[in-house]
Amino acid sequence: MNNMKLMQGNEACAAGAIAAGVRFFGGYPITPSTEIAETMAKVLPSVDGCFVQMEDEIGGMGVVLGASLAGKKVLTATSGPGFSLKQELIGYAACAEIPVVIVNVQRVGPSTGQPTSPAQGDVMQARWGTHGDHPMIALSPWTVRETFDATVMAVNYAERFRTPVILLMDEIVGHLRENIELPKSDELNIYPRRRPSKTRAQGYEPYAPEKDLVPNPADFGTGYHIHVTGLVHDYTGFPSGSPAVTEEFIDRLHKKIAIAQDEITHYDEFFMDDAEYAVLSYGGVARTAYEAVRQAREKGIKVGMIRLMTIWPFADKVIRRNAEKLKGILVPELNYGQLKYEVERAAAGKCPVKLLAKYNTEIFTPSEILKAIENLEGGRIL
């Protein structure tokens, strides 16, 4: 059977969600993410799933959290303005440890901005958009096929770590069409919903962590007592004002992700064996950056490329290792400058880091990035 299909990035996202076991979508239509909702509305009823269009973005976020607590794998999709509205409940999901995937197909902001125009301006919001100390996983695909794979991965990580996971797409990849071959269901590794490891008689506590620091609270309606709150809570799930409980709780939220960071840091390196310079890119911009690097190589410039798929937690080790042997790093972004500062922090002074920013609704051309590479090699923009 030929599994080759011409698909849009947004359609591949929906297909990946279904393949990963998502059976509930709640949201509100907003470009350039609308095709995800449209596809889920069409497909979910055929797999015994449920699609709900809510009255607004906040309702869309709330309803998926309720469905997740009731045992469903869930997904919602939005763009910048809706992503802003969802932030309080993203924090609630982080605190209450509710598995959920939020897709943000980025467009130009702030506010209503430029609807359906490509941008990467929500990178820092993905990490710090909701208040307080919390961890975050954010993935940014660069092809239609990787969008499918990254969505499966995002659902798996949400379930495994019981945490919100952000699929940080952009309009370029969301509306890109490519001919891709989808994997068969038996080729996928799907993480199941975690279940309590103890019965009530054995002393079940819904928020008592397992060895991987993740708890196994029961789904609603399965015969267990569970209390869910956005307040700091102890292992029973009920609020606690204890300083010791608070410290342990916030530590655990971070450490459950940190202990697996090497495993969940996904990236590619191209032409890096003899590279003296590197272009660091992500999402749709990485496609243009790759062509620019290829052209630079043809001109004899020793430049490579580091392409991040995992944006958060940030790939400090990858950047630090490469910075030690490079003369400079160029970071092209469709924003005023965001991830560049994380690269600069991780490089820790080992080499200069230069931003190439664009924020006028247009995508980069290979010639723009190539010119910046040539300037980088010539030392004219360091």
N, C-alpha and C positions, 0 to 999 in steps of 0.2 A: 504494500500500500504506500503510495506516494503522499507524504505529509507536507509537500511543498505548497506554500501559499503566499500570495501577494497580500501583505498586511501593513497597516498603519501602526505606528508606535503605540498609540492609545488603544488600538484593537488588540495588540499583542499583550499589553498590560492586563486587559480584561481576560484574555485567554489564559495568561499565567495565573491570575487569581483563581479562576475556575479550576485549573489543573492542580493548584495547591490546596484545594478544598474549601475555598471561600463560598459560602452559601447565603450570605446576607450582604447587601449593599444598601446603604442609606446615604443620601446626599442631596445636593441642590445643583442644578445645571449652571456651569460657568465655563466660558471659553478661556484657554484652549484645551480644556479637559473633557468637554461634553461627550465626546465619542466613547469615553470609558463608561459613563453612565448609560449611554444609549445601548452599548453592547451588553452590559450587565442586565439591563432591562429586558433585552431580547433573549438572552441565554439562560439566566437564572431559573425562570419557571420550568424549563425543560430538564433541569437537574435537581428538582425538588428544592430550589432555593427561593429567596424572597428579595424583591427589589422594592424600596420605598423612596419616593421623592418627597422630601420634607418641605416645610414652609420656608426654611432658611438654612444657612450653613451651620448655625449653632445646633439646630434641631437635627441636621444630618449627622453631626458628630455625636450627639447624645444618643441617637437611636442605635448607632453601631456599637456603642459601648454597652448598651443594654442587651443587645443581641449576643455580644461576646460573653457577657456574664452568664447568659443562658446557654452557652455551649457552642455557639456558632463561630466559625472563622469568618472574619469580617473585613471589609474594605470600604473606604470612602475616597472620593477624588474631588479636587478643587484646583483653584489657582490663587494668585496672590491675595486679593481681597477676602476670599473665603478662608484662606489659610490663616489670615489674621484673626478672623472671627472664631476659629476653632481652637485657638491657643489655650484658653482656660481649661477646656475639656481634655486637651492633650496633656496638660499638667496633671489633671485628675487621673487620667489613665496611667501616667508614670507613677503617681503616688499609690493608687489602688492596684497597680500591677495588672492591668487589663490588656490582653493582647489586641492590637488593632494596627492596621496599615493605613496610612494617610498618603495619598498620591497628590503631589503638588506639581502640576504642569506649569512651570514658571512663565510669566509674562512681564512686560515692562510696568513698573510702578514708579512712585508710590500711589496709594489710593487706587482709584479706577485705572489710572495710568494710560497705557496703550493696549487695549484688549487685543489678544491674539497676536501680539508682536513678541518676538523671541527675546528672552532675557535670562540672567542668572542672578537676579538680585535678592533671592531669598535664602542664600547660603547660610548667613549668620542667623537669620530668623529660624531656620530649621534647627539649629543648635540651641539658641537662647531665646526663642520666641515666647515661651511660657516662663513664668517667674519661678524663682527659687532654684536650689541646687538639684539637678536631675541629670541623668545620662541621656544620650540620644544615639540612635542608629539612623543614618541616612545614606541611601544608595543612589547613585546617579549613572544610569546607563547611557551608552553612546550609539547603539544600534537597535534596530527593531527586535532582532533575536535576543540581544542582551536584555531588552526591556521585558520580554517574556521571562527570561531566566532570573532577572533581578526581582521581579514581582514574586516569583516562587520563593526566592531567597528571603524576601521581606516578610512574607507570611510565615515562613519557617522560623525566622528570628523572632518575630512577634510572639509566636507560640512558645518557642524554646525559652526565651528570657522573660516572658510575660511583661511586655513593654510596648509602647508605641514605636513603630518603625515608619520612617518617612521615605517614600520613593520620590526623590528629588529630580523630576524630569524637567525638560524645557520644551518650548513650542517646537523647536527644530526636530527633536526626536519624536515628540508626540504626534506630529503631523507628517513625519517622514514615512514613505512607503518603500518597502524592500521585499524582495522575494526570499522567504525564509523557510527553512524546514523545521517544523515543530517536533520536539521529542515525543515519543510514545509514553503513555502513562507509566508503563513499567520501567522506564528509564529514569524516572524522577525519584528523588529522595524527598519524601514528604514527612514533616515533623507533626506528630499527632497532638491533639489537645492533652495537656498534662492532667493527671488524675490524682486524687489523694492517695498517699502511700499508707495511711492508717485509717482504721475505722473509728467511729465515735467511741467505741468501747476501748480501743487501744490508745486513746488520748489525742485524737485528731485535733490539730490547731490549724486553721486555714492559712495563716501567714508564717508558720514555722518553716524556715528555709531548709532545702535539701542540701546535699554536699556541694552542688553548683551554685548555692546561695539564692536559688529561685524557689519560691513556695509553690505548693500545689493546692490552691483553694478549689473547692468543689464548684461545679456549675450549679446555678440556681435550678431547683426542681429535681435534684438527684438524691434528696433525703438527708442532706447535711445542713447544719445551721451555719450561716455565713453572714457576716456583717461587713458591708463595704462602705468606706468613707474616704474623703479627701483629706482628712486630718491625719497627722502622724499617729500610727497605731502600733500596738504590740502584736504578738503572735496570734492573739484571739481575734484580731481585726477591729477591736474596739479602741477608741482614742486613748492616748496616754500623754500626759504632760511631763513625763519624766525626762530630764536631760540625758540620762544614760540611754533610754529607749530611743530618743530622737537621734542621738549620735550614731547608734548602731544601725538604725533604720536608714539614714541617709548614706552612711558608709556602704551598707549592703546594696542599695540601689545602684551605686556607682561600681562597686567591685564585681557584681554579677556580670557586668559587661566587660570591665577591664581585664578580668582573668581570661577572657576569650578573645581579646583584641587582635592578637596575631592571626587567629583563625578567621576573623570576620573582616580583616583588612584586605580588600581585593583591589588589585592594580595591575597594570601592564607596563612593561618597559620595552622601548623600541630603539634600536641603534645606540644602545648605551655602553657597549663594550669598550669603545675607544672615545666616547664623547667627552669633549671639553666644556660643552654647554648643554643645557637641557631646556625643553619647553614642558612646563607642567600644566596639564589641561584636564578637563572633565566635561561630561555631557556632550551636547551637540557641537561645542567648540572644538572638542578633541578631534572630530572628523576633519575639520579644516586645518588644525594644527598638524595632523599627521601628514597631510599633503605638503604643507609648507616645509616641514622637516625633511621630507623626501626630496623636495626640490633643492633645499639647502645642501643636502648630502651630494647631489649631483654637481653642485658648484664647489665641492671640496671642503665644505664647512663641517667640522667635527661636532655635530649637534645630535642629541638624542631626544627622546620624548618619554615622559612619565605620565601615564594616564590613570587617574584615580577613579575607581568605581565606588569605593567606600569613601564618603566625604566625612562622615562622623561615625565613630570616633576617628580623629584625624591621624593620618599615617606618619607620625613623628619619626619612627625608626627608618622608614623608607626615605624620607627627605634628608634626615641627618646623614644616613649612609652615603647617599649620592652627593650631598653638598660638600663632603670632605674631599671629593676628587674632582669637583667641577670649578670652572672659572666664573660661572654665572648661571642663573635660572631665570627664564622668562615665563610669566604667568598671564596668558590672555584670558580675559573674562568679559562676559556681556553684563557688566555692572561697573560701578564707579570705583571698585576695588574692595574685595572682601577676602577671598581665600588667599590672596597674595600675602596678607599679613600673617596668616597661619603658616604659610611656607617660610616666610622670613623668620618667624619665631622658632620653627623647628630647625631651620638651617643654622641658627645660633651663631651667626657671624662667620661661618665657614666659607661662604661665598655670597656675592651680592645677589639680590632678588629684585627683578624689575617687573612692574605691572604694565600690561598693554590692555587698556580699558576701552570698551565701546558700549554705548548706551543710547543709541539714536534710533532704535527699532530695527536696524539692519544687522545681518550676521557678518562675521569676519570673512574676508576673502583670503585665499592662500597668499596672495601677494602682500597683503598687509602684515601678516605674521612673518612672512619671509623677510620683508624689509626690516622688521624689528629684530629678527635673528641676525641679519647682517650687521645691524647697528650694535647688537650685543657683542658679536665677535670683534667688531672694531673698537669696542670700549666707549662708544659715543653716547650710550644712554644708561650707563651704570652709575 
